[in-house]
Amino acid sequence: MVRAIKNNKGYIMKTFDDLKFTKHKVTKKAIMASLELKPNVFISVVAGEGMYSTSRKGVRAECTKVEDASSFEVAIIDENLPDDEQQWDVNGWQTREDINKLIIENS
């Protein structure tokens, strides 16, 4: 279980636990979630078949429940930046703790 994280001002930061996972829009064999970290900056987290993730069924295998995932594919989308400055690469095989670090870095 991930505990609440406080920043240096004592405010409770968003964490992995704030992500609300749903069925992926493209495939039934994956899950997805996104969270706005600050105005127009989002974290996108997916896991499932063909994605850079691990589930109980294996690496890049089907995942239909967040509880079954041990690692995830993650992207940070900053809509404040023009397209040519976007970071289009995803981070694969990120743990819940890795995702918490990305949330802190991008909040």
N, C-alpha and C positions, 0 to 999 in steps of 0.2 A: 504494500500500500504506500502511495506517495503522500507525504505530509504537505501541508500548506507551506509555502515559501514566502518569506518576508524580504522586501528590498531594504536598502540602507536607510530609508525613511520610515520603516515600520509598516508600510502598506503591504497587504497580502497580495501576492502576485498570482496570476493565473498559472495553472499547472496542467499536466496531462489529464488529471481528473475532471477538468472543465470541458474537455472535448466530448462532444455528443456524437457517438458513432451511429451511422445508418447504413443500410445496404448501399453498395456502390451503384452509381447511376448507369454505368456501362456494362457491368458484369454481375451476375448473381453470386459469383464465387469470391467476392471481396467486400470489404467495408471501407467507409470513408468518414472523415470528420474535418471540419475547419473551424478556426477560431480567430476572431479579430483581436490582435495583440495591442494595437494602437490605431488611430485613424488611418484607414486604408492599407494597413499592413496585416496580412493574414498568414497563419500557419495551416498547411494542408497536410493531413496525415491519412495514409491508406495502408491497407494490408490485404493480401490475397493472391490468387493465382496470377502468375506472371509479373508480380510486383516485387520490388526489392525488400522483401519481408520474410519472416519466418512464422509459421503457425504450428500447431500440434501435428498437422498433416505433413509438414516438411518445409524446406526452403522454396520460396516462390509458389507455394501451394495454396489451395483454397482456404479461406478464412471467413467465416460468417458471424463470428462473435469476438468482440475485443478481448474477452478472457482467454481465448485460444491463441492469441498472438503474443510472441515474445519479442519481435522486432518489427519495425514499420518503415515505410518509405515516406520521406518528409520533404516538403518544399516550403520556402518562404516566398510569399508574393507581396511585393511592395508596390501598390498601385500609385504611389506618389512619384515613382520613377518613370521616365520614358522607357519604351520598349527596349531600346538599344542599351539601356543600363540595367535591365532586369537580370537576375540570376536565374537562368533557366535550368540549371542542373539540379537534380534531386539528391537528397542524402539517403542512401539505402541502409537498411539493417540498423536503424536507430532504436535504442531501448527507451523505456519510459523515462529513465534518468537523463538520457541524451536529449530527449524531446524537452524535458524541463529546462535544460541548459539552453537550448535553442529559443525557448519561450523567453527566458530571462534576457538573453543577448539581443533579442529583437523587440522587446517591450519598451 
